[in-house]
Amino acid sequence: MGTDLLSLAAPVNALHMDSARFDRRGELTFVTHTYQVELEADEPTLEALRARGLFVASTQLPKVFSDAAVSCLLPDGQVVEWVGQVVNHTPTGFYVLFATGIDLDPIIEQLEASSGHGSGEETEELDSDPQTEASDDLVVEGAQPRVPQRPQPRKPHWQIIDTASELSVRKQIAVLSVADKLRLARGAKRPVRTILVRDLEKRVHLEVVKNPQVTDDEIFEYSGITNLSPSALRWIANQERHVRRLDLRMNLILNRNTPQDLALKLMKSLPTGSLRRILRSSKAREALQRAARKKLMTDGIM
């Protein structure tokens, strides 16, 4: 992959002068501004040069795609001059791209030597095809800027199911992702809720029972569904207005998916007739039958 000059180039201080220079195509040209920069032997500067570019910090910005002369002062006092093309502006300076005809390798090697970096495999890999890297990652004349793609907006929950589709609602729900099922459950109408509350994905059940459109009769129906998730049953049991109904409490107690501690808690307020029903019911768990028998004996009924 190429090196991103815009993220790796190191800012360097610059002074500008007027002079005539050979441009990046080798032709003599008058360059309005010549920028004098001091190259530092740090990794950002090295990475920028490997990408055949440099960031120049300056308050005076040349036009994009114009030629700019850069006079570079090396750590050993040597001065080298290059002409490159201005490819981008920032609030603090600009980026310049040097032509492939300019030999930057000796400068890079000198900076690496002064910084203690070797020219190992990583450097060889980065320098293997600078022309390709520059063309892949840097802005060139006539190129259109890359525009990041925005994620597609999600459909509202009422558009997840296509009522005009030849597929039945049940089949459409079956192929939905879990995320879409969860969103749909929070705002679905009753026919869709009836399907979702029996979905194999247990997390959907809780969103169905919490749907603000759910009626009390639906909650009573859901409390008796044997494969309803324990989290949904617990949520129902924690709603005071629902557990006021004796028949709903019995549904929860006899439902084997209701957490046992919750079922035992609900049994504390049961009348005698309901406790006898638990003793006779084949649906009741053994622990609950023992608790019902104990309570009846404590009350002197057995």
Secondary structure, DSSP 8 states (H G I E B T S, - for coil): ----HHHH--EEEEEEEEEEEE-TTS-EEEEEEEEEEE---SHHHHHHHHTTEEEEE-SS---TT-EEEEEEE-TTS-EEEEEEEEEEEETTEEEEEE-TTS--HHHHHHHHHHHT----HHHHHHHS-HHHHHHHHS--TT--------------GGGSS-TTSSS-HHHHHHTS-HHHHHHHHHH--HHHHHHHTT-S-HHHHHHHHT-TT--HHHHHHHHT-TT--HHHHHHHHT-HHHHTSHHHHHHHHH-TTS-HHHHHHHHTT--HHHHHHHHH-SSS-HHHHHHHHHHHHHTT--
